[in-house]
Amino acid sequence: MRLLFMGTPDFAVPCLQSLLDAGHEVCGVFTQPDKPKGRGYAMTPPPVKELAVRHGIPVFQPKTLRGGAAAEEIRALSPEVIVVVAYGKILPKEVLDIPPYGCVNVHASLLPKYRGAAPIQWSILRGEKTTGVTTMYMAEGLDTGDMLMKAETEIGPDETAGELHDRLSQLGADLIVRTLDAMKAGTLTRTPQDDALSCYAPILTRDLSKIDWTKTAQEIHNQVRGLSPWPSASTVWGGKTLKIHKTKLLSGVSGDPGEVKPGKSLVVCCGEGAVELLTVQYEGGKRMSGADFLLGHPAPDGTL
């Protein structure tokens, strides 16, 4: 099929690559504008743009899709379908109405659960055991369009958001190809979402980082996993921020919430149960094991 691809971050790259590998004609790529990154604030292209340039695909980076100019560019490309994967902009109706086969989105959750910007992280933060990806027709609402296909997967008990992100990006790459195959064959079915079953996955902020040690060990373990690699769960140790990148649930350990147990490993008690801090990063320092950190930073008096 002749398609226009809209996407920006790493998550979208496997989808674009799989569409190219499947022989679809990608007539153009819309992606977010380049942004300054690193210490030198060098202008850096989005990952999707880098892939598109390597394949000689025309790249468009409008600041907005509203106002008519972007819609005219899209009409000139004459796509049969628009595929959208983590683009980062809302598509106005004037764009949604252009392709004859509509606009199809790859969303990293089992809709209608976890509509919004951070479905991967919130599925872990809220202790879900399974998740997946959904393809859907795009509508004017936020992730509210009719569902097309789904692919489901279990969430590992210690899996981080970063690890799950990489797995779901591959699932999405396979699913979008199957979706377009069914679309071309005329066998695609659409299922309306039940809004009563929906929940929202808002954008992550640093306000989510601070650990409340009165919560259960499982809740804290989920927080660490769900906020890895960004913005990271954290606590205060010796007046400075200690980021916690990896934990392990422990049984048979008791104490006051936030109490650091004596020993060679870094174990902290929770409101229920305890966790071992396997990988940490002190303010201004590098990542290290909790045991190594404890050698140079004795446990504080009282609780965290």
Number of C-alpha atoms within 10 A of each C-alpha: 18 17 22 22 28 26 26 26 17 15 23 23 23 20 27 26 15 18 21 14 10 13 11 15 15 23 18 23 25 23 27 21 15 14 11 11 11 8 6 7 9 11 12 14 17 18 17 27 26 14 16 21 12 8 12 9 15 13 18 17 16 13 11 14 17 15 10 12 11 19 20 13 12 19 12 9 15 16 23 17 22 27 26 29 26 19 20 14 15 14 20 16 13 14 20 19 14 19 18 12 17 17 25 25 25 28 26 30 26 23 27 21 20 24 20 18 19 17 27 24 27 24 24 28 20 12 16 14 12 14 23 24 26 24 30 27 23 23 20 12 9 12 23 20 22 20 22 22 20 21 17 14 15 11 19 13 16 16 15 25 27 16 16 22 17 13 14 23 23 17 22 27 22 16 22 27 20 16 22 20 15 15 16 12 9 9 9 14 12 13 12 13 17 12 11 8 10 15 14 16 18 14 11 15 10 12 8 13 19 16 19 16 22 15 16 18 25 19 21 23 27 27 29 29 28 27 26 20 16 17 17 20 27 23 18 14 17 12 9 11 15 20 24 28 27 23 24 16 16 16 10 6 14 16 15 18 21 21 20 24 18 12 9 11 18 23 24 25 26 25 18 19 20 31 24 21 23 19 19 24 18 19 14 8 9 8 14 15 17 21 19 15 19 15 12 8 12 12 17 12 9 9 14 18
